[in-house]
Amino acid sequence: MPKAVAEKETTKRGKKDVDPNKPKRALSAYMFFVQDYRDRIKSENPDVSFGEVGKLLGAKWKELSAAEKKPYEDKAEADKTRAAKQKAAYEKK
């Protein structure tokens, strides 16, 4: 016997409305590193694709010592507190 076909929903499924006042999420230490190094990697390797740039950035991040990662981790902590404050103020409204 054939299975019964479910009736199609008549409502449209789409993106939820996004509040433009909603605060942005905090960036990770890796994302701060990427912001600093992306242009360097692209200038050193002008012929690589977008995906290859990401792979090179990931490899460079893994090579960094804890001391070299420290400034990016500090930026991430500061951004995390900023995001938490903005989120609390946003949810209070």
N, CA, C and O atoms as a DFTB+ gen file, in Angstrom:
372 C
 N C O
     1  1       0.832      -1.181       0.000
     2  2       0.000       0.000       0.000
     3  2       0.875       1.242       0.000
     4  3       1.879       1.281       0.711
     5  1       0.523       2.248      -0.772
     6  2       1.305       3.484      -0.766
     7  2       1.088       4.264       0.528
     8  3       0.010       4.245       1.123
     9  1       2.134       4.938       0.931
    10  2       2.048       5.753       2.137
    11  2       1.192       6.979       1.858
    12  3       1.164       7.505       0.746
    13  1       0.503       7.416       2.890
    14  2      -0.323       8.609       2.746
    15  2       0.582       9.832       2.638
    16  3       1.555       9.965       3.379
    17  1       0.259      10.699       1.731
    18  2       1.036      11.909       1.536
    19  2       0.517      12.978       2.491
    20  3      -0.681      13.255       2.538
    21  1       1.424      13.567       3.243
    22  2       1.016      14.613       4.182
    23  2       0.584      15.852       3.412
    24  3       1.138      16.178       2.361
    25  1      -0.397      16.520       3.946
    26  2      -0.868      17.746       3.306
    27  2       0.190      18.822       3.445
    28  3       0.874      18.915       4.465
    29  1       0.313      19.620       2.421
    30  2       1.284      20.694       2.454
    31  2       0.780      21.811       3.361
    32  3      -0.411      22.122       3.399
    33  1       1.706      22.392       4.075
    34  2       1.340      23.507       4.929
    35  2       1.068      24.722       4.056
    36  3       1.748      24.945       3.054
    37  1       0.094      25.484       4.435
    38  2      -0.248      26.654       3.640
    39  2       0.543      27.882       4.066
    40  3       0.541      28.891       3.360
    41  1       1.219      27.814       5.209
    42  2       1.987      28.972       5.642
    43  2       3.353      28.957       4.969
    44  3       3.915      27.900       4.682
    45  1       3.861      30.132       4.730
    46  2       5.184      30.236       4.124
    47  2       6.229      30.078       5.212
    48  3       6.083      30.589       6.323
    49  1       7.258      29.378       4.874
    50  2       8.383      29.253       5.792
    51  2       9.514      30.097       5.230
    52  3       9.947      29.913       4.092
    53  1       9.969      30.998       6.029
    54  2      11.046      31.851       5.565
    55  2      11.874      32.321       6.735
    56  3      11.778      31.795       7.843
    57  1      12.669      33.298       6.474
    58  2      13.500      33.845       7.521
    59  2      12.639      34.572       8.542
    60  3      11.633      35.198       8.209
    61  1      13.058      34.470       9.776
    62  2      12.389      35.228      10.819
    63  2      12.851      36.675      10.694
    64  3      13.959      36.953      10.236
    65  1      11.987      37.581      11.106
    66  2      12.378      38.984      11.084
    67  2      13.499      39.196      12.097
    68  3      13.404      38.751      13.241
    69  1      14.549      39.871      11.675
    70  2      15.696      40.122      12.528
    71  2      15.617      41.556      13.030
    72  3      15.422      42.492      12.255
    73  1      15.771      41.709      14.323
    74  2      15.751      43.035      14.925
    75  2      17.079      43.724      14.614
    76  3      18.132      43.202      14.979
    77  1      17.057      44.877      13.954
    78  2      18.320      45.555      13.627
    79  2      19.043      46.105      14.858
    80  3      20.228      46.429      14.780
    81  1      18.352      46.212      15.982
    82  2      18.965      46.731      17.202
    83  2      19.614      45.639      18.049
    84  3      20.242      45.931      19.067
    85  1      19.466      44.397      17.636
    86  2      20.028      43.284      18.393
    87  2      21.550      43.380      18.365
    88  3      22.131      43.576      17.297
    89  1      22.209      43.245      19.518
    90  2      23.671      43.379      19.554
    91  2      24.369      42.205      18.865
    92  3      23.843      41.094      18.804
    93  1      25.549      42.482      18.356
    94  2      26.348      41.463      17.680
    95  2      26.985      40.538      18.705
    96  3      27.263      40.944      19.834
    97  1      27.216      39.288      18.303
    98  2      27.868      38.327      19.175
    99  2      29.350      38.652      19.296
   100  3      29.912      39.364      18.464
   101  1      29.976      38.122      20.341
   102  2      31.401      38.337      20.577
   103  2      32.223      37.527      19.580
   104  3      31.827      36.436      19.170
   105  1      33.356      38.070      19.205
   106  2      34.274      37.376      18.315
   107  2      35.239      36.524      19.138
   108  3      35.565      36.858      20.277
   109  1      35.682      35.439      18.551
   110  2      36.659      34.573      19.215
   111  2      38.068      35.111      18.972
   112  3      38.279      35.990      18.137
   113  1      39.021      34.567      19.719
   114  2      40.416      34.967      19.543
   115  2      40.877      34.662      18.116
   116  3      41.620      35.440      17.519
   117  1      40.436      33.535      17.581
   118  2      40.811      33.161      16.223
   119  2      40.294      34.197      15.218
   120  3      41.000      34.528      14.265
   121  1      39.094      34.704      15.413
   122  2      38.541      35.674      14.471
   123  2      39.315      36.992      14.520
   124  3      39.494      37.635      13.485
   125  1      39.773      37.403      15.695
   126  2      40.618      38.600      15.769
   127  2      41.945      38.356      15.047
   128  3      42.460      39.250      14.375
   129  1      42.495      37.151      15.185
   130  2      43.718      36.779      14.483
   131  2      43.501      36.853      12.972
   132  3      44.337      37.390      12.245
   133  1      42.382      36.313      12.507
   134  2      42.075      36.298      11.078
   135  2      41.961      37.721      10.536
   136  3      42.428      38.006       9.434
   137  1      41.341      38.613      11.310
   138  2      41.223      40.006      10.872
   139  2      42.598      40.626      10.655
   140  3      42.786      41.401       9.717
   141  1      43.564      40.291      11.514
   142  2      44.916      40.831      11.381
   143  2      45.713      40.196      10.246
   144  3      46.448      40.892       9.546
   145  1      45.580      38.902      10.056
   146  2      46.448      38.177       9.151
   147  2      45.907      37.945       7.752
   148  3      46.688      37.609       6.861
   149  1      44.623      38.105       7.513
   150  2      44.066      37.778       6.195
   151  2      44.768      38.551       5.069
   152  3      45.137      37.962       4.054
   153  1      44.950      39.845       5.242
   154  2      45.585      40.640       4.188
   155  2      47.035      40.208       3.952
   156  3      47.503      40.189       2.814
   157  1      47.742      39.863       5.032
   158  2      49.126      39.408       4.884
   159  2      49.184      38.109       4.084
   160  3      49.996      37.963       3.170
   161  1      48.324      37.183       4.437
   162  2      48.307      35.883       3.742
   163  2      47.959      36.083       2.271
   164  3      48.563      35.460       1.399
   165  1      46.979      36.956       1.993
   166  2      46.579      37.181       0.601
   167  2      47.682      37.876      -0.193
   168  3      47.867      37.582      -1.373
   169  1      48.422      38.799       0.441
   170  2      49.494      39.476      -0.284
   171  2      50.688      38.545      -0.518
   172  3      51.355      38.641      -1.548
   173  1      50.958      37.650       0.427
   174  2      52.059      36.694       0.260
   175  2      51.711      35.608      -0.749
   176  3      52.600      35.064      -1.404
   177  1      50.421      35.285      -0.882
   178  2      49.964      34.226      -1.779
   179  2      48.816      34.743      -2.643
   180  3      47.666      34.371      -2.407
   181  1      49.091      35.581      -3.627
   182  2      48.004      36.210      -4.392
   183  2      47.197      35.248      -5.264
   184  3      46.077      35.569      -5.662
   185  1      47.745      34.090      -5.559
   186  2      47.062      33.170      -6.466
   187  2      46.207      32.119      -5.769
   188  3      45.597      31.290      -6.444
   189  1      46.145      32.128      -4.436
   190  2      45.377      31.100      -3.730
   191  2      43.897      31.474      -3.671
   192  3      43.530      32.648      -3.703
   193  1      43.062      30.445      -3.585
   194  2      41.614      30.652      -3.543
   195  2      41.173      31.025      -2.133
   196  3      41.966      31.008      -1.191
   197  1      39.901      31.360      -2.009
   198  2      39.323      31.738      -0.717
   199  2      39.488      30.607       0.299
   200  3      39.878      30.853       1.441
   201  1      39.198      29.392      -0.103
   202  2      39.316      28.243       0.786
   203  2      40.744      27.989       1.222
   204  3      41.002      27.638       2.373
   205  1      41.671      28.170       0.293
   206  2      43.087      27.984       0.618
   207  2      43.567      29.032       1.615
   208  3      44.397      28.737       2.475
   209  1      43.051      30.252       1.505
   210  2      43.418      31.294       2.469
   211  2      42.991      30.857       3.866
   212  3      43.738      31.023       4.830
   213  1      41.804      30.306       3.970
   214  2      41.322      29.817       5.263
   215  2      42.191      28.706       5.813
   216  3      42.465      28.666       7.012
   217  1      42.626      27.804       4.950
   218  2      43.501      26.719       5.389
   219  2      44.847      27.252       5.867
   220  3      45.388      26.783       6.868
   221  1      45.384      28.233       5.148
   222  2      46.660      28.820       5.550
   223  2      46.536      29.558       6.878
   224  3      47.432      29.495       7.720
   225  1      45.416      30.258       7.057
   226  2      45.194      30.955       8.328
   227  2      45.068      29.966       9.481
   228  3      45.607      30.199      10.562
   229  1      44.365      28.876       9.255
   230  2      44.228      27.859      10.287
   231  2      45.565      27.240      10.663
   232  3      45.843      27.002      11.839
   233  1      46.388      26.983       9.657
   234  2      47.714      26.410       9.914
   235  2      48.579      27.401      10.692
   236  3      49.294      27.015      11.616
   237  1      48.510      28.669      10.316
   238  2      49.299      29.692      11.010
   239  2      48.846      29.818      12.463
   240  3      49.674      29.965      13.362
   241  1      47.523      29.761      12.696
   242  2      46.987      29.857      14.064
   243  2      47.495      28.697      14.922
   244  3      47.832      28.888      16.091
   245  1      47.549      27.510      14.348
   246  2      48.030      26.342      15.093
   247  2      49.513      26.443      15.431
   248  3      49.964      25.900      16.440
   249  1      50.273      27.144      14.581
   250  2      51.705      27.297      14.813
   251  2      52.019      28.303      15.912
   252  3      53.104      28.252      16.491
   253  1      51.110      29.207      16.211
   254  2      51.373      30.241      17.199
   255  2      51.533      29.644      18.591
   256  3      50.857      28.681      18.954
   257  1      52.442      30.236      19.359
   258  2      52.614      29.809      20.745
   259  2      51.544      30.485      21.604
   260  3      50.826      31.370      21.138
   261  1      51.450      30.063      22.844
   262  2      50.470      30.642      23.763
   263  2      50.736      32.135      23.973
   264  3      49.799      32.924      24.100
   265  1      52.002      32.515      24.008
   266  2      52.351      33.924      24.192
   267  2      51.924      34.762      22.981
   268  3      51.498      35.907      23.132
   269  1      52.040      34.185      21.785
   270  2      51.640      34.907      20.582
   271  2      50.124      35.001      20.468
   272  3      49.611      35.951      19.878
   273  1      49.399      34.029      21.023
   274  2      47.934      34.054      20.993
   275  2      47.344      34.966      22.062
   276  3      46.186      35.370      21.956
   277  1      48.125      35.295      23.090
   278  2      47.638      36.057      24.238
   279  2      46.943      37.371      23.857
   280  3      45.866      37.642      24.388
   281  1      47.505      38.205      22.959
   282  2      46.814      39.465      22.621
   283  2      45.434      39.232      22.012
   284  3      44.497      39.986      22.274
   285  1      45.317      38.192      21.206
   286  2      44.033      37.896      20.572
   287  2      43.033      37.364      21.598
   288  3      41.839      37.657      21.523
   289  1      43.528      36.584      22.551
   290  2      42.657      36.077      23.611
   291  2      42.180      37.212      24.512
   292  3      41.046      37.196      24.990
   293  1      43.050      38.199      24.741
   294  2      42.649      39.367      25.536
   295  2      41.570      40.169      24.819
   296  3      40.605      40.618      25.439
   297  1      41.737      40.347      23.518
   298  2      40.717      41.056      22.729
   299  2      39.392      40.306      22.781
   300  3      38.330      40.919      22.885
   301  1      39.459      38.971      22.709
   302  2      38.247      38.155      22.737
   303  2      37.535      38.287      24.081
   304  3      36.307      38.364      24.126
   305  1      38.298      38.314      25.179
   306  2      37.692      38.481      26.506
   307  2      37.009      39.834      26.615
   308  3      35.897      39.933      27.134
   309  1      37.679      40.886      26.123
   310  2      37.094      42.222      26.165
   311  2      35.816      42.275      25.332
   312  3      34.830      42.897      25.729
   313  1      35.843      41.625      24.187
   314  2      34.664      41.618      23.317
   315  2      33.539      40.789      23.936
   316  3      32.361      41.086      23.738
   317  1      33.902      39.765      24.674
   318  2      32.899      38.926      25.336
   319  2      32.162      39.732      26.408
   320  3      30.942      39.624      26.531
   321  1      32.885      40.529      27.176
   322  2      32.236      41.358      28.191
   323  2      31.385      42.444      27.538
   324  3      30.304      42.766      28.031
   325  1      31.869      43.012      26.428
   326  2      31.086      44.001      25.699
   327  2      29.776      43.406      25.216
   328  3      28.717      44.016      25.362
   329  1      29.850      42.225      24.645
   330  2      28.654      41.578      24.121
   331  2      27.682      41.227      25.238
   332  3      26.469      41.350      25.064
   333  1      28.197      40.794      26.375
   334  2      27.327      40.452      27.504
   335  2      26.601      41.689      28.027
   336  3      25.414      41.628      28.347
   337  1      27.316      42.809      28.112
   338  2      26.687      44.059      28.575
   339  2      25.609      44.517      27.592
   340  3      24.519      44.910      28.007
   341  1      25.909      44.469      26.301
   342  2      24.952      44.894      25.308
   343  2      23.742      43.970      25.268
   344  3      22.616      44.424      25.065
   345  1      23.970      42.682      25.459
   346  2      22.863      41.734      25.450
   347  2      21.954      41.969      26.651
   348  3      20.731      41.920      26.522
   349  1      22.547      42.225      27.822
   350  2      21.755      42.482      29.020
   351  2      20.911      43.748      28.855
   352  3      19.741      43.776      29.235
   353  1      21.513      44.791      28.285
   354  2      20.776      46.038      28.063
   355  2      19.668      45.830      27.032
   356  3      18.587      46.405      27.161
   357  1      19.928      45.015      26.015
   358  2      18.950      44.742      24.973
   359  2      17.765      43.953      25.530
   360  3      16.611      44.250      25.222
   361  1      18.060      42.949      26.349
   362  2      16.993      42.114      26.912
   363  2      16.180      42.855      27.968
   364  3      15.032      42.501      28.237
   365  1      16.774      43.874      28.560
   366  2      16.067      44.666      29.563
   367  2      14.942      45.475      28.945
   368  3      13.947      45.769      29.608
   369  1      15.096      45.840      27.671
   370  2      14.101      46.670      26.985
   371  2      12.831      45.941      26.722
   372  3      11.900      46.509      26.152
